[in-house]
Amino acid sequence: MITENLQKGKLLIAEPSIIGDLSFNRSVILLADHNHEGSVGFILNKPLEYTINDLIPDIEASFKIYNGGPVEQDNLYFIHTIPKLITGSIEISNGIYWGGDFELTKSLINEGKINKENIRFFLGYTGWSANQLEDELNENSWIMTVNNYHDTILSKSSAQFWKEKIMELGGEYVIWSNAPENPILN
């Protein structure tokens, strides 16, 4: 059953049928937390036009900012693979961590000890209330898969990530991998 396998660290792939939803069309989401109260995730493949320096001028880096989801888009979040450097972070799974000491993180970036391969910043997050994600999975809005990339997921190309995941599913999904993002434009 879906709910038995639903746990943080999994990837949610938007079903090709999610068309016209600007937040979730062709999204790949890392599920950062899941419990009886609800779920939280970050969209991995929706870069914005901003860099971290655009939002926080005292950070001397040009790391891209990603659209993490439609909830609290005025807040900055981050995931990373370096818990030994960033104290106070919470393990998601497979060597991927969420948050931590932000002042320390800023200093480490400015010192060149953190690079874009081991951290990703998001405006907002994706959230579901209790049982909402289970309902959406049962309605076939999402395909849940294991994160086989583990701690290298942050180096995945955002432009092709959804297409890669859809092609991996095979079968009826392969045809969708080359379909235009907006089928009306076909």
C-alpha atoms as one frame of an Amber mdcrd trajectory, in Angstrom:
protein
   0.000   0.000   0.000   1.149   3.546  -0.727   1.022   4.778   2.858   3.334
   1.990   4.045   6.081   3.187   1.696   5.494   6.900   2.180   8.468   8.285
   4.086  10.913  11.141   4.019  13.720  10.792   1.513  11.474   9.476  -1.273
  11.016  11.305  -4.571   7.618  12.353  -5.879   7.386  12.601  -9.659   4.499
  14.640 -11.038   2.224  12.537 -13.205   2.225  13.742 -16.826  -1.494  14.467
 -16.389  -0.689  17.434 -14.111  -0.982  20.073 -16.826  -1.583  23.754 -16.228
  -0.460  23.651 -12.595   2.497  26.039 -12.640   3.863  24.827  -9.320   3.771
  21.106  -9.957   3.754  20.494 -13.713   6.813  18.299 -14.414   8.058  18.570
 -10.842  10.402  16.252  -8.989  10.006  16.675  -5.228  12.246  15.425  -2.460
  10.040  14.501   0.487  11.828  16.108   3.445   9.403  15.074   6.181   6.329
  12.889   6.548   4.375  12.097   9.695   0.781  11.843  10.959   0.411  15.657
  10.821   1.381  15.982   7.146   4.282  16.164   4.720   6.890  18.657   3.543
   8.949  18.554   0.369  11.092  20.672  -1.930  10.772  20.856  -5.716  14.251
  19.994  -7.025  13.944  20.994 -10.657  12.444  24.497 -10.789  15.270  27.057
 -10.730  14.311  30.705 -10.359  16.034  33.726 -11.861  17.594  34.644  -8.513
  20.894  33.770  -6.904  21.607  33.620  -3.193  23.513  36.912  -3.496  20.406
  38.606  -4.958  18.457  37.704  -1.821  21.220  37.972   0.775  23.847  40.471
  -0.409  26.391  39.543   2.274  26.709  36.032   0.786  29.415  36.202  -1.851
  28.187  33.416  -4.123  25.936  33.001  -7.133  24.188  29.742  -6.192  20.814
  29.431  -7.910  17.632  29.701  -5.894  14.918  27.136  -6.607  11.151  27.293
  -6.267  10.652  24.863  -3.392   6.879  25.008  -3.655   3.900  27.302  -3.223
   3.949  27.466   0.605   5.754  30.340   2.393   7.549  31.583  -0.719   8.879
  34.537   1.243  11.041  32.183   3.343  14.404  30.705   2.357  15.131  27.026
   3.029  18.085  24.826   2.201  19.101  21.195   1.949  22.684  19.982   1.885
  25.071  17.042   2.141  27.530  18.458   4.691  26.207  17.967   8.233  29.724
  17.930   9.672  30.089  21.567   8.586  26.543  22.831   9.141  25.489  22.215
  12.718  21.856  21.837  13.700  20.745  20.176  10.475  18.132  17.416  10.328
  18.778  14.259   8.320  16.219  13.598   5.618  17.841  10.331   4.469  20.744
   8.904   2.488  23.175  11.685   3.405  20.805  14.575   2.646  20.089  17.126
   5.372  17.655  19.977   5.872  18.572  23.349   7.370  20.973  24.110  10.171
  22.834  27.122  11.533  22.256  29.762   8.842  24.827  32.283  10.108  27.469
  29.556  10.072  26.319  28.502   6.600  26.754  32.064   5.299  30.290  32.204
   6.700  31.216  28.811   5.245  29.968  29.853   1.803  31.954  33.089   1.948
  35.058  31.126   3.014  34.648  28.816  -0.005  33.995  25.737   2.156  30.516
  25.146   0.678  29.838  24.942  -3.049  26.745  24.554  -5.226  27.266  20.784
  -5.447  26.576  20.284  -1.735  23.825  22.809  -0.961  20.611  23.986  -2.609
  18.450  26.953  -1.592  14.680  27.200  -2.031  12.066  29.901  -1.759   9.079
  28.180  -0.231   8.247  24.540   0.173   5.587  22.044  -0.780   3.278  21.043
   2.039   0.435  18.628   2.556  -1.901  18.378   5.528  -2.582  15.056   7.267
  -3.552  12.381   4.694  -3.539  14.893   1.808  -0.461  13.411   0.134  -1.840
   9.893   0.543  -5.036  11.029  -1.176  -3.071  12.612  -4.039  -1.022   9.425
  -4.471  -4.211   7.353  -4.568  -5.619   9.780  -7.157  -2.471   9.178  -9.277
  -1.257  12.775  -9.118   2.222  11.594  -8.089   4.515   8.664  -8.681   6.590
   7.824  -5.626  10.096   6.445  -6.185  13.215   5.750  -4.174  15.985   8.353
  -4.280  18.724   6.236  -5.868  20.961   9.304  -6.178  21.355   9.586  -2.397
  23.643  12.508  -1.555  24.501  13.246  -5.230  20.954  14.387  -5.997  21.927
  18.063  -5.686  24.179  17.740  -8.725  21.335  16.532 -10.982  20.507  18.809
 -13.905  17.210  20.483 -13.175  16.272  20.920 -16.834  16.101  17.206 -17.669
  15.390  15.654 -14.274  11.634  15.091 -14.709  12.155  13.655 -18.195  14.858
  11.283 -16.908  12.616  10.027 -14.109   9.651   9.529 -16.466  11.839   7.578
 -18.910  13.078   5.362 -16.060   9.467   4.400 -15.348   9.187   2.994 -18.884
   5.978   1.624 -20.353   3.234   4.147 -20.993   5.348   6.941 -19.490   8.020
   6.925 -22.228   5.735   8.700 -24.700   5.338  11.576 -22.215   9.092  12.138
 -21.957   9.176  13.909 -25.340   5.799  15.611 -25.166   5.865  19.415 -25.011
   5.449  20.919 -21.568   2.237  22.513 -22.756   0.458  20.037 -25.099  -1.576
  22.911 -26.595   1.658  24.054 -28.263   2.042  20.691 -30.053
